[in-house]
Amino acid sequence: MEILVMAHAPHRPESREAASSEVAVLSKIVKRYADTKGAEFAAVNDLDLRIRRGEVVAFLGPNGAGKTTTIDMLLGLLAPDSGEVRLFGGPPQQAVRSGRVGAVLQTGGLLPDLTVQATVRMLGSLHPGADPERAIRRAGLTALRRRRVGECSGGEQQRLRFALALLPEPEFLVLDEPTAGMDVAARREFWAAVRQDAARGTTVMFATHYVEEAEHFADRVVMIDRGRLVADGSVSTVRAAITGRTVSARMTAVEAAMVAASPDVRSSTVRGDRHCFDCADSDSVLRLLLHRTSAAEIEVAPRSLEEAFLAITDHDHDHDHGRDRDHDHGRDRDHDHGRDRDREPVRDVREARR
Ligand SMILES: Nc1ncnc2c1ncn2[C@@H]1O[C@H](COP(=O)(O)OP(=O)(O)OP(=O)(O)O)[C@@H](O)[C@H]1O
């Protein structure tokens, strides 16, 4: 875990562009790597993203989707192969150096023998005008200030990293899977601290695997899969677009193929003797089953946002690039008939009009 600790400028002249509502603009960014067999693949593929001032954006995607690569390019730690990144209207490095951006990343370490307070004070001394006591309060660490870092739990250490990210009083906080490995109580405490900060107007973008964190905390969800945008919009828009129902029944394979071809079916699977349909409109699929097939033992079940997320990022392992990734989620995909892998991303109406 590494915290970006940069001296910040006491005065922040606002350029016309920076004064606008866009904090970050990623335009058609591409990053290619070689996989374990030496073949090139795009870890981030033609990604367009705009983060507006005051937004709290959840950046969702399965393992290996390209979240960290995108965040590294957003912060200027990695150069895109093509495309452009602008933070506050300028190059990302400039925004990071000026202290306008604070980040909690996945790599780096803390010194176990220092106390929480000594750590924040020490790194605070690198930031002219920083207020370590305020950062400690804002990260919810007041009661832990005298504890040695080595004696803090994983969740408490994450809040310490959050305090360090707050030192330059950033306008934009970027958190890469900040609660990975925390238990439920620690995650709740962490988000309470971040939420307080967001309420003051700080723009926040956080990468996460936890769909419920996006649901409870973000006002916008950006979902990527294999480096491509698959959904972008308010939590309610994305939820409405990707939640649906599963209809399952016993029927013949010929009937199942006919149902799977319906525009109201997103995908279909076979589980034992049952055919399961992931439906955009379960009512019309039910009508189809009742009127046009011999379907028996019909069941209709709601999908959770979690299931919808798994469905939207569901694919086979054809393009597994090196790292041991967890794309399978333990589900039966041998008979996946219907999913349209090149479909348009789910977008907020607001976005689509742009
Ligand atoms: N330096 C590298 N060289 C080669 N491949 C890389 C490199 N860094 C990342 N990758 C690959 O690029 C893809 C995207 O990785 P990235 O870490 O951005 O995904 P992620 O969404 O952050 O995943 P996770 O949730 O597991 O952290 C993965 O297939 C990964 O193995």
The ligand as a Tripos MOL2 file, in Angstrom:
@<TRIPOS>MOLECULE
LIG
   31    33     1     0     0
SMALL
NO_CHARGES

@<TRIPOS>ATOM
      1 N1          2.6790   -5.0910  -15.3850 N.pl3     1 LIG1
      2 C1          1.8500   -5.9730  -15.9580 C.ar      1 LIG1
      3 N2          2.2740   -6.8260  -16.9230 N.ar      1 LIG1
      4 C2          1.4490   -7.6870  -17.5390 C.ar      1 LIG1
      5 N3          0.1250   -7.7800  -17.2590 N.ar      1 LIG1
      6 C3         -0.3610   -6.9560  -16.3210 C.ar      1 LIG1
      7 C4          0.4590   -6.0140  -15.6240 C.ar      1 LIG1
      8 N4         -0.3160   -5.3320  -14.7480 N.ar      1 LIG1
      9 C5         -1.5640   -5.8160  -14.8860 C.ar      1 LIG1
     10 N5         -1.5890   -6.7910  -15.8160 N.ar      1 LIG1
     11 C6         -2.7740   -7.5320  -16.2930 C.3       1 LIG1
     12 O1         -3.7100   -6.5690  -16.7630 O.3       1 LIG1
     13 C7         -5.0330   -6.9670  -16.4230 C.3       1 LIG1
     14 C8         -5.6950   -5.8750  -15.5820 C.3       1 LIG1
     15 O2         -5.0530   -5.8390  -14.3190 O.3       1 LIG1
     16 P1         -5.5160   -4.8310  -13.1730 P.3       1 LIG1
     17 O3         -4.6140   -5.0520  -12.0030 O.co2     1 LIG1
     18 O4         -5.6100   -3.4610  -13.7210 O.co2     1 LIG1
     19 O5         -7.0000   -5.3640  -12.8480 O.3       1 LIG1
     20 P2         -7.9160   -5.0610  -11.5940 P.3       1 LIG1
     21 O6         -9.2750   -4.8400  -12.1190 O.co2     1 LIG1
     22 O7         -7.3410   -3.9760  -10.7530 O.co2     1 LIG1
     23 O8         -7.8210   -6.4470  -10.8310 O.3       1 LIG1
     24 P3         -7.9260   -6.7660   -9.2520 P.3       1 LIG1
     25 O9         -9.3400   -6.5140   -8.8950 O.co2     1 LIG1
     26 O10        -7.5740   -8.2200   -9.2030 O.co2     1 LIG1
     27 O11        -6.9530   -5.8980   -8.5210 O.co2     1 LIG1
     28 C9         -4.8930   -8.3030  -15.7130 C.3       1 LIG1
     29 O12        -5.0700   -9.3050  -16.6950 O.3       1 LIG1
     30 C10        -3.4720   -8.2960  -15.2000 C.3       1 LIG1
     31 O13        -2.9780   -9.6120  -15.0830 O.3       1 LIG1
@<TRIPOS>BOND
     1     1     2 1
     2     2     3 ar
     3     2     7 ar
     4     3     4 ar
     5     4     5 ar
     6     5     6 ar
     7     6     7 ar
     8     6    10 ar
     9     7     8 ar
    10     8     9 ar
    11     9    10 ar
    12    10    11 1
    13    11    12 1
    14    11    30 1
    15    12    13 1
    16    13    14 1
    17    13    28 1
    18    14    15 1
    19    15    16 1
    20    16    17 2
    21    16    18 1
    22    16    19 1
    23    19    20 1
    24    20    21 2
    25    20    22 1
    26    20    23 1
    27    23    24 1
    28    24    25 2
    29    24    26 1
    30    24    27 1
    31    28    29 1
    32    28    30 1
    33    30    31 1
@<TRIPOS>SUBSTRUCTURE
     1 LIG1         1 GROUP 0 **** ****
